[in-house]
């Protein structure tokens, strides 16, 4: 048989309809995709994207911006100034959860690095995160140390040095209890397992993300990453924190902490998360306790003449009750994943009691 030279091979593939299959097989697999979800965030992209590009080589990762139906000139700005950045356009604002779900279904990589548009990364930030997933196959996701962009000696609210959850489902961090944020003095420079990694900067295996079902669209924004991490842990996987990677976060870019809508989303989504993931043996007792605590919180806001926040909590509960049938179907369909009585990173203490009644303000005071 006559041997085929490269040109003959390509001609043979084209004639047999296999040329594009050949090209796809020859394409180098992308290991890591840094994916920034954008919504009317041209200002953040202009200020923070340069740090991502200068500290991330093309050999390390592809850089994507997934646009959530922005009405500003974000995409035109990227096209003019950053040809290296790949853009993916969504037709409207699907929120953090829905936006990332739709974007990541179209991006093929071994690892996804979810990155907020208001984060400044530092030299060598990506390598330690990738190394954790490369070396430990049981780890589904990992996060870096998150510090404040404006107070650079302090941790940042959204993630700090790794996320945990207390006995009543209140999320908190090493370095942040409620609104008390600690100065970084190296007290959390140990790499460890955590309960949740922040969606502000999280490296996650694409296989684990899709196998767990991605983010839950009904959350829209806030706590969707805690819900995802809880589901991953129920699948027997680990979530890690490494201090060898450091980023600086502005925070509150979409909703600041004083916005009643943020209160509404946090209370509503916390109820969604607990209802979906609590183990059966603790389900009714912890849901009842949490509803009572939410009621006390609403009364407190009312007595302080903060009616908007009281109404936000009441609206959150109303929205939760309207989704009960959907939430119940989830529990029924995933009953086999709800056998865990607890995880080591679910702290068997109440941060409300220790913080407001005992005056303990730091993770070390409460947990250790």
C-alpha positions as a Python dict, from the first residue, in 0.01 Angstrom:
ca = {
    (1, 'X'): (0, 0, 0),
    (2, 'X'): (124, 345, -91),
    (3, 'X'): (238, 544, 213),
    (4, 'X'): (54, 865, 288),
    (5, 'X'): (239, 1194, 319),
    (6, 'X'): (94, 1465, 550),
    (7, 'X'): (-88, 1634, 259),
    (8, 'X'): (-237, 1303, 150),
    (9, 'X'): (-348, 1233, 506),
    (10, 'X'): (-528, 1569, 533),
    (11, 'X'): (-690, 1513, 193),
    (12, 'X'): (-805, 1167, 300),
    (13, 'X'): (-955, 1305, 624),
    (14, 'X'): (-1132, 1585, 440),
    (15, 'X'): (-1278, 1351, 178),
    (16, 'X'): (-1411, 1124, 452),
    (17, 'X'): (-1559, 1401, 666),
    (18, 'X'): (-1305, 1354, 943),
    (19, 'X'): (-1103, 1674, 910),
    (20, 'X'): (-1273, 1869, 1188),
    (21, 'X'): (-1267, 1565, 1416),
    (22, 'X'): (-893, 1546, 1351),
    (23, 'X'): (-848, 1914, 1441),
    (24, 'X'): (-1042, 1873, 1765),
    (25, 'X'): (-830, 1575, 1865),
    (26, 'X'): (-509, 1760, 1783),
    (27, 'X'): (-610, 2065, 1990),
    (28, 'X'): (-421, 2086, 2317),
    (29, 'X'): (-645, 2026, 2616),
    (30, 'X'): (-693, 2335, 2831),
    (31, 'X'): (-603, 2260, 3190),
    (32, 'X'): (-732, 2573, 3363),
    (33, 'X'): (-985, 2835, 3258),
    (34, 'X'): (-1008, 3155, 3463),
    (35, 'X'): (-1370, 3263, 3428),
    (36, 'X'): (-1480, 3611, 3535),
    (37, 'X'): (-1856, 3670, 3546),
    (38, 'X'): (-1936, 4028, 3449),
    (39, 'X'): (-2249, 4237, 3476),
    (40, 'X'): (-2214, 4608, 3394),
    (41, 'X'): (-1865, 4591, 3542),
    (42, 'X'): (-1654, 4779, 3287),
    (43, 'X'): (-1495, 4981, 3572),
    (44, 'X'): (-1389, 4666, 3761),
    (45, 'X'): (-1256, 4505, 3443),
    (46, 'X'): (-1053, 4815, 3363),
    (47, 'X'): (-903, 4827, 3713),
    (48, 'X'): (-848, 4458, 3796),
    (49, 'X'): (-820, 4258, 3472),
    (50, 'X'): (-463, 4385, 3410),
    (51, 'X'): (-346, 4215, 3732),
    (52, 'X'): (-501, 3886, 3617),
    (53, 'X'): (-336, 3906, 3275),
    (54, 'X'): (5, 4014, 3403),
    (55, 'X'): (14, 3744, 3673),
    (56, 'X'): (-129, 3458, 3464),
    (57, 'X'): (74, 3336, 3168),
    (58, 'X'): (-103, 3194, 2859),
    (59, 'X'): (58, 2858, 2941),
    (60, 'X'): (-109, 2859, 3284),
    (61, 'X'): (-468, 2934, 3186),
    (62, 'X'): (-714, 3073, 2937),
    (63, 'X'): (-886, 3393, 3053),
    (64, 'X'): (-1261, 3417, 2994),
    (65, 'X'): (-1515, 3688, 3067),
    (66, 'X'): (-1871, 3558, 3074),
    (67, 'X'): (-2103, 3855, 3034),
    (68, 'X'): (-2440, 3837, 3211),
    (69, 'X'): (-2631, 4059, 2967),
    (70, 'X'): (-2449, 4383, 3051),
    (71, 'X'): (-2591, 4712, 2928),
    (72, 'X'): (-2264, 4904, 2956),
    (73, 'X'): (-1972, 4887, 2713),
    (74, 'X'): (-1788, 4604, 2891),
    (75, 'X'): (-1758, 4381, 2585),
    (76, 'X'): (-1657, 4661, 2349),
    (77, 'X'): (-1393, 4765, 2601),
    (78, 'X'): (-1254, 4409, 2614),
    (79, 'X'): (-1254, 4376, 2235),
    (80, 'X'): (-1057, 4700, 2195),
    (81, 'X'): (-804, 4643, 2469),
    (82, 'X'): (-765, 4275, 2557),
    (83, 'X'): (-765, 4043, 2254),
    (84, 'X'): (-623, 3763, 2472),
    (85, 'X'): (-946, 3750, 2674),
    (86, 'X'): (-1215, 3519, 2541),
    (87, 'X'): (-1571, 3653, 2573),
    (88, 'X'): (-1887, 3455, 2618),
    (89, 'X'): (-2215, 3648, 2591),
    (90, 'X'): (-2534, 3556, 2778),
    (91, 'X'): (-2863, 3707, 2669),
    (92, 'X'): (-2963, 3845, 3011),
    (93, 'X'): (-2862, 3864, 3377),
    (94, 'X'): (-2896, 3513, 3523),
    (95, 'X'): (-2731, 3607, 3852),
    (96, 'X'): (-2413, 3454, 3988),
    (97, 'X'): (-2550, 3099, 3997),
    (98, 'X'): (-2730, 3090, 3663),
    (99, 'X'): (-2465, 3293, 3484),
    (100, 'X'): (-2182, 3063, 3582),
    (101, 'X'): (-2389, 2753, 3509),
    (102, 'X'): (-2459, 2865, 3154),
    (103, 'X'): (-2105, 2982, 3095),
    (104, 'X'): (-1926, 2676, 3231),
    (105, 'X'): (-2136, 2442, 3018),
    (106, 'X'): (-1967, 2607, 2719),
    (107, 'X'): (-1610, 2621, 2852),
    (108, 'X'): (-1404, 2302, 2840),
    (109, 'X'): (-1118, 2275, 3086),
    (110, 'X'): (-997, 2040, 3356),
    (111, 'X'): (-1018, 2310, 3623),
    (112, 'X'): (-1237, 2621, 3647),
    (113, 'X'): (-1106, 2922, 3838),
    (114, 'X'): (-1412, 3130, 3931),
    (115, 'X'): (-1297, 3487, 3990),
    (116, 'X'): (-1490, 3800, 4084),
    (117, 'X'): (-1424, 4099, 3863),
    (118, 'X'): (-1327, 4313, 4166),
    (119, 'X'): (-1026, 4103, 4269),
    (120, 'X'): (-659, 4193, 4235),
    (121, 'X'): (-442, 3885, 4207),
    (122, 'X'): (-74, 3865, 4304),
    (123, 'X'): (234, 3711, 4139),
    (124, 'X'): (225, 3331, 4159),
    (125, 'X'): (-138, 3326, 4273),
    (126, 'X'): (-260, 3042, 4048),
    (127, 'X'): (16, 2782, 4084),
    (128, 'X'): (-46, 2684, 4449),
    (129, 'X'): (-419, 2639, 4384),
    (130, 'X'): (-356, 2413, 4085),
    (131, 'X'): (-95, 2221, 4283),
    (132, 'X'): (-349, 2133, 4553),
    (133, 'X'): (-587, 1979, 4297),
    (134, 'X'): (-303, 1808, 4109),
    (135, 'X'): (-165, 1642, 4422),
    (136, 'X'): (-487, 1555, 4605),
    (137, 'X'): (-749, 1382, 4393),
    (138, 'X'): (-1000, 1378, 4680),
    (139, 'X'): (-1012, 1759, 4682),
    (140, 'X'): (-1291, 1907, 4469),
    (141, 'X'): (-1217, 2277, 4523),
    (142, 'X'): (-962, 2505, 4682),
    (143, 'X'): (-951, 2875, 4770),
    (144, 'X'): (-670, 3123, 4845),
    (145, 'X'): (-626, 3368, 5130),
    (146, 'X'): (-862, 3659, 5061),
    (147, 'X'): (-756, 3998, 5192),
    (148, 'X'): (-917, 4341, 5176),
    (149, 'X'): (-825, 4558, 4880),
    (150, 'X'): (-865, 4876, 5085),
    (151, 'X'): (-729, 4753, 5419),
    (152, 'X'): (-457, 4530, 5289),
    (153, 'X'): (-341, 4411, 5629),
    (154, 'X'): (-687, 4268, 5703),
    (155, 'X'): (-888, 3973, 5577),
    (156, 'X'): (-1184, 4036, 5349),
    (157, 'X'): (-1541, 3951, 5446),
    (158, 'X'): (-1620, 3712, 5158),
    (159, 'X'): (-1403, 3412, 5234),
    (160, 'X'): (-1108, 3536, 5444),
    (161, 'X'): (-905, 3223, 5534),
    (162, 'X'): (-1166, 2958, 5459),
    (163, 'X'): (-1537, 2908, 5523),
    (164, 'X'): (-1710, 2711, 5797),
    (165, 'X'): (-2066, 2671, 5921),
    (166, 'X'): (-2206, 2654, 6274),
    (167, 'X'): (-2464, 2419, 6425),
    (168, 'X'): (-2755, 2637, 6312),
    (169, 'X'): (-2632, 2689, 5958),
    (170, 'X'): (-2471, 3032, 5995),
    (171, 'X'): (-2166, 3062, 5767),
    (172, 'X'): (-1849, 3225, 5897),
    (173, 'X'): (-1477, 3225, 5821),
    (174, 'X'): (-1139, 3196, 5976),
    (175, 'X'): (-1069, 3567, 6001),
    (176, 'X'): (-1433, 3686, 5993),
    (177, 'X'): (-1719, 3634, 6238),
    (178, 'X'): (-2031, 3824, 6129),
    (179, 'X'): (-1899, 4176, 6059),
    (180, 'X'): (-1586, 4146, 6273),
    (181, 'X'): (-1290, 4108, 6037),
    (182, 'X'): (-944, 4026, 6174),
    (183, 'X'): (-605, 4162, 6085),
    (184, 'X'): (-385, 3907, 5908),
    (185, 'X'): (-95, 3836, 6142),
    (186, 'X'): (-17, 3493, 5997),
    (187, 'X'): (-253, 3321, 6243),
    (188, 'X'): (-423, 3130, 5959),
    (189, 'X'): (-120, 3041, 5751),
    (190, 'X'): (-181, 2667, 5777),
    (191, 'X'): (-328, 2483, 5478),
    (192, 'X'): (-643, 2300, 5589),
    (193, 'X'): (-978, 2153, 5494),
    (194, 'X'): (-1273, 2392, 5518),
    (195, 'X'): (-1648, 2358, 5484),
    (196, 'X'): (-1684, 2597, 5192),
    (197, 'X'): (-1470, 2794, 4950),
    (198, 'X'): (-1578, 3139, 4844),
    (199, 'X'): (-1715, 3193, 4496),
    (200, 'X'): (-1512, 3515, 4482),
    (201, 'X'): (-1203, 3306, 4404),
    (202, 'X'): (-1239, 2929, 4383),
    (203, 'X'): (-1054, 2669, 4178),
    (204, 'X'): (-1280, 2369, 4119),
    (205, 'X'): (-1256, 2051, 3916),
    (206, 'X'): (-1490, 2077, 3618),
    (207, 'X'): (-1587, 1711, 3656),
    (208, 'X'): (-1689, 1764, 4019),
    (209, 'X'): (-1875, 2085, 3937),
    (210, 'X'): (-2089, 1922, 3671),
    (211, 'X'): (-2135, 1593, 3859),
    (212, 'X'): (-2274, 1786, 4157),
    (213, 'X'): (-2514, 1972, 3927),
    (214, 'X'): (-2332, 2305, 3935),
    (215, 'X'): (-2477, 2597, 4125),
    (216, 'X'): (-2847, 2598, 4206),
    (217, 'X'): (-3018, 2854, 3980),
    (218, 'X'): (-3288, 2929, 4238),
    (219, 'X'): (-3026, 3097, 4461),
    (220, 'X'): (-2954, 3365, 4196),
    (221, 'X'): (-2678, 3516, 4415),
    (222, 'X'): (-2534, 3465, 4766),
    (223, 'X'): (-2457, 3133, 4939),
    (224, 'X'): (-2476, 2932, 4617),
    (225, 'X'): (-2111, 2835, 4662),
    (226, 'X'): (-2177, 2712, 5018),
    (227, 'X'): (-2465, 2500, 4889),
    (228, 'X'): (-2240, 2358, 4616),
    (229, 'X'): (-1956, 2284, 4859),
    (230, 'X'): (-2198, 2110, 5098),
    (231, 'X'): (-2319, 1889, 4813),
    (232, 'X'): (-1960, 1810, 4715),
    (233, 'X'): (-1878, 1715, 5074),
    (234, 'X'): (-2186, 1493, 5086),
    (235, 'X'): (-2035, 1317, 4783),
    (236, 'X'): (-1726, 1239, 4993),
    (237, 'X'): (-1501, 1511, 4849),
    (238, 'X'): (-1294, 1774, 5031),
    (239, 'X'): (-1274, 2154, 5013),
    (240, 'X'): (-936, 2312, 5093),
    (241, 'X'): (-777, 2646, 5176),
    (242, 'X'): (-416, 2736, 5101),
    (243, 'X'): (-242, 3052, 5226),
    (244, 'X'): (28, 3013, 4959),
    (245, 'X'): (-201, 3201, 4720),
    (246, 'X'): (-316, 3553, 4810),
    (247, 'X'): (-567, 3783, 4639),
    (248, 'X'): (-721, 4119, 4732),
    (249, 'X'): (-1097, 4170, 4709),
    (250, 'X'): (-1298, 4493, 4698),
    (251, 'X'): (-1627, 4323, 4793),
    (252, 'X'): (-1984, 4450, 4773),
    (253, 'X'): (-1947, 4533, 4407),
    (254, 'X'): (-2303, 4430, 4320),
    (255, 'X'): (-2484, 4464, 4654),
    (256, 'X'): (-2336, 4628, 4961),
    (257, 'X'): (-2405, 4495, 5309),
    (258, 'X'): (-2658, 4772, 5387),
    (259, 'X'): (-2886, 4684, 5097),
    (260, 'X'): (-3211, 4512, 5214),
    (261, 'X'): (-3200, 4298, 4898),
    (262, 'X'): (-2876, 4145, 5026),
    (263, 'X'): (-3053, 4068, 5356),
    (264, 'X'): (-3339, 3908, 5164),
    (265, 'X'): (-3108, 3689, 4952),
    (266, 'X'): (-2895, 3581, 5247),
    (267, 'X'): (-3191, 3475, 5464),
    (268, 'X'): (-3382, 3312, 5178),
    (269, 'X'): (-3083, 3125, 5038),
    (270, 'X'): (-2972, 3009, 5381),
    (271, 'X'): (-3311, 2842, 5425),
    (272, 'X'): (-3285, 2688, 5078),
    (273, 'X'): (-2938, 2555, 5161),
    (274, 'X'): (-3035, 2407, 5498),
    (275, 'X'): (-3351, 2244, 5364),
    (276, 'X'): (-3158, 2082, 5077),
    (277, 'X'): (-2854, 1957, 5268),
    (278, 'X'): (-2925, 1895, 5635),
    (279, 'X'): (-2889, 1527, 5729),
    (280, 'X'): (-3214, 1351, 5806),
    (281, 'X'): (-3150, 1300, 6175),
    (282, 'X'): (-3108, 1676, 6236),
    (283, 'X'): (-3344, 1811, 5971),
    (284, 'X'): (-3658, 1906, 6165),
    (285, 'X'): (-3487, 2027, 6483),
    (286, 'X'): (-3240, 2251, 6302),
    (287, 'X'): (-3494, 2392, 6057),
    (288, 'X'): (-3723, 2479, 6349),
    (289, 'X'): (-3439, 2644, 6544),
    (290, 'X'): (-3331, 2843, 6241),
    (291, 'X'): (-3682, 2972, 6174),
    (292, 'X'): (-3712, 3082, 6536),
    (293, 'X'): (-3377, 3262, 6519),
    (294, 'X'): (-3484, 3436, 6199),
    (295, 'X'): (-3802, 3547, 6374),
    (296, 'X'): (-3600, 3694, 6661),
    (297, 'X'): (-3380, 3874, 6409),
    (298, 'X'): (-3685, 4024, 6235),
    (299, 'X'): (-3827, 4146, 6570),
    (300, 'X'): (-3490, 4300, 6659),
    (301, 'X'): (-3486, 4499, 6335),
    (302, 'X'): (-3845, 4611, 6397),
    (303, 'X'): (-3764, 4733, 6749),
    (304, 'X'): (-3465, 4924, 6611),
    (305, 'X'): (-3695, 5094, 6356),
    (306, 'X'): (-3525, 4910, 6072),
    (307, 'X'): (-3844, 4813, 5896),
    (308, 'X'): (-3682, 4749, 5558),
    (309, 'X'): (-3464, 4471, 5702),
    (310, 'X'): (-3756, 4323, 5895),
    (311, 'X'): (-3960, 4310, 5574),
    (312, 'X'): (-3664, 4158, 5387),
    (313, 'X'): (-3655, 3868, 5635),
    (314, 'X'): (-4031, 3817, 5612),
    (315, 'X'): (-4014, 3822, 5232),
    (316, 'X'): (-3729, 3571, 5244),
    (317, 'X'): (-3944, 3329, 5443),
    (318, 'X'): (-4237, 3384, 5208),
    (319, 'X'): (-4020, 3297, 4908),
    (320, 'X'): (-3889, 2991, 5090),
    (321, 'X'): (-4240, 2858, 5159),
    (322, 'X'): (-4334, 2904, 4793),
    (323, 'X'): (-4046, 2673, 4689),
    (324, 'X'): (-4109, 2399, 4947),
    (325, 'X'): (-4243, 2146, 4698),
    (326, 'X'): (-3937, 2194, 4473),
    (327, 'X'): (-3700, 2170, 4768),
    (328, 'X'): (-3874, 1857, 4894),
    (329, 'X'): (-3832, 1692, 4554),
    (330, 'X'): (-3460, 1763, 4574),
    (331, 'X'): (-3433, 1595, 4915),
    (332, 'X'): (-3634, 1297, 4793),
    (333, 'X'): (-3422, 1255, 4478),
    (334, 'X'): (-3094, 1289, 4668),
    (335, 'X'): (-3177, 1097, 4985),
    (336, 'X'): (-2865, 882, 4954),
    (337, 'X'): (-2644, 1191, 4988),
    (338, 'X'): (-2809, 1306, 5312),
    (339, 'X'): (-2673, 1035, 5541),
    (340, 'X'): (-2388, 1236, 5688),
    (341, 'X'): (-2471, 1333, 6046),
    (342, 'X'): (-2206, 1604, 6026),
    (343, 'X'): (-1874, 1703, 5873),
    (344, 'X'): (-1565, 1793, 6078),
    (345, 'X'): (-1583, 2148, 5940),
    (346, 'X'): (-1941, 2192, 6064),
    (347, 'X'): (-1868, 2348, 6402),
    (348, 'X'): (-2089, 2214, 6681),
    (349, 'X'): (-2125, 2554, 6844),
    (350, 'X'): (-2345, 2859, 6795),
    (351, 'X'): (-2153, 3163, 6673),
    (352, 'X'): (-2449, 3382, 6776),
    (353, 'X'): (-2421, 3266, 7137),
    (354, 'X'): (-2042, 3289, 7153),
    (355, 'X'): (-2023, 3620, 6969),
    (356, 'X'): (-2316, 3820, 7110),
    (357, 'X'): (-2351, 3668, 7457),
    (358, 'X'): (-1996, 3563, 7545),
    (359, 'X'): (-1824, 3846, 7357),
    (360, 'X'): (-1595, 3622, 7151),
    (361, 'X'): (-1516, 3787, 6821),
    (362, 'X'): (-1257, 3568, 6646),
    (363, 'X'): (-1251, 3221, 6499),
    (364, 'X'): (-976, 3112, 6737),
    (365, 'X'): (-1168, 3228, 7044),
    (366, 'X'): (-1481, 3042, 6942),
    (367, 'X'): (-1350, 2724, 6782),
    (368, 'X'): (-1025, 2643, 6958),
}
